[in-house]
Amino acid sequence: MRTPERALAWLLRAVGTLDLCALVAVLMPRDWHARAHSLAGLGAIPDAPIVSYLTRSASSLYALYGALLLYLASDVVRYLGVVRFLALVAQAHALVLVAIDLDAGLPPWWIAAEGSVYLGWSGTVLWLVRRTARANG
């Protein structure tokens, strides 16, 4: 495997593994969610069924995405088109998340971190996709 392929596979595995950690939030008790919410400086979490549903379903989608990234990392050359597509969509998603965060009134540190991390990782993936495509002619 060539260097850009290796780096791309490593990055997909790293982000995929990190996203799979969201399974913890799917399974953890509500009081842990409340504690995490408070520790993030967001105050008391509302005790409503929709809040539990949204936190758990969003976490399960992150985990699903993580599993997909791990699968794609198994053969980055074969799945290069899908990886490129997901990275492009992630760039647009970063902007959508910033808009959602602003509308929700989240703290500036949250907004800056979420947007920049998504843009940074997806930009790096796009750069590695181009290098991998060139290396594999």
C-alpha positions in Angstrom: 0.0 0.0 0.0 1.3 3.4 -1.0 1.8 6.2 1.6 -1.3 8.4 0.7 -3.4 5.2 0.8 -2.0 4.3 4.2 -2.5 7.8 5.6 -6.1 7.9 4.3 -6.9 4.4 5.7 -5.4 5.5 9.0 -7.4 8.7 9.1 -10.6 6.8 8.3 -9.9 4.2 11.0 -9.1 6.9 13.6 -12.3 8.9 12.9 -14.3 5.8 12.5 -13.1 4.5 15.9 -13.8 7.8 17.5 -17.3 7.9 16.1 -18.0 4.4 17.3 -17.4 5.6 20.8 -20.8 7.3 20.5 -22.3 3.9 21.3 -21.6 4.7 24.9 -24.0 7.6 24.7 -26.7 5.3 23.2 -26.5 3.0 26.2 -25.6 5.2 29.1 -28.2 6.2 31.8 -30.0 9.5 31.5 -28.3 10.9 34.6 -24.9 10.5 32.8 -26.3 12.6 29.9 -27.5 15.2 32.3 -24.1 15.3 34.0 -22.3 15.6 30.6 -24.7 18.4 29.6 -24.0 20.3 32.8 -20.2 19.8 32.6 -20.2 21.2 29.1 -21.6 24.4 30.6 -25.0 24.0 29.0 -27.1 24.0 32.2 -29.7 21.5 33.1 -30.8 19.1 30.4 -34.6 19.1 29.8 -36.2 15.9 31.2 -38.4 15.2 28.1 -38.7 12.0 26.0 -37.7 13.9 22.8 -34.4 14.9 24.4 -33.5 11.3 25.3 -34.6 10.2 21.8 -32.5 12.9 20.0 -29.4 12.3 22.1 -29.5 8.5 21.6 -30.5 8.5 18.0 -27.9 11.1 17.0 -25.3 9.1 18.9 -26.4 5.9 17.1 -26.0 7.7 13.7 -22.4 8.8 14.7 -21.7 5.2 15.5 -23.1 4.0 12.2 -21.0 6.5 10.4 -18.0 5.3 12.3 -18.7 1.7 11.3 -19.0 2.8 7.7 -15.6 4.6 7.8 -14.0 1.5 9.2 -15.4 -0.5 6.4 -14.2 2.0 3.7 -10.8 2.0 5.3 -10.5 -1.7 4.5 -9.9 -0.9 0.8 -9.5 2.9 0.2 -8.6 2.5 -3.5 -11.8 0.5 -4.2 -14.0 2.9 -2.3 -12.3 6.1 -3.2 -15.3 7.6 -4.9 -17.5 7.0 -1.8 -14.8 8.4 0.5 -14.6 11.5 -1.8 -18.3 11.9 -1.7 -18.5 11.6 2.1 -15.7 14.1 2.6 -17.5 16.6 0.3 -20.8 16.1 2.1 -18.9 16.5 5.4 -17.7 19.9 4.3 -21.2 21.0 3.6 -22.3 19.4 6.9 -19.8 21.4 8.8 -21.4 24.6 7.6 -24.9 23.2 8.4 -23.7 22.3 11.9 -22.3 25.8 12.5 -25.7 27.3 11.5 -27.5 24.8 13.8 -25.1 25.6 16.7 -25.6 29.3 16.2 -29.4 29.0 16.1 -29.4 26.8 19.2 -27.3 29.3 21.1 -24.4 27.0 21.8 -21.3 28.5 23.4 -18.7 29.9 21.0 -16.1 27.3 21.9 -18.6 24.5 20.8 -19.4 26.2 17.5 -15.7 26.9 16.7 -14.6 23.4 17.6 -17.4 21.5 15.8 -17.1 23.5 12.6 -13.3 23.5 12.4 -12.9 19.8 13.2 -15.4 18.8 10.5 -13.8 21.1 7.9 -10.3 20.1 8.9 -10.8 16.3 8.8 -12.9 16.4 5.6 -10.4 18.7 4.0 -7.5 16.4 4.9 -9.5 13.4 3.5 -10.1 15.2 0.2 -6.4 16.0 0.0 -5.5 12.4 0.6 -8.1 11.2 -1.8 -6.5 13.3 -4.6 -3.0 12.0 -3.7 -4.3 8.4 -3.6 -6.1 8.9 -7.0 -2.9 10.3 -8.6 -0.7 7.5 -7.1 -3.1 4.8 -8.5 -3.5 6.5 -11.9 
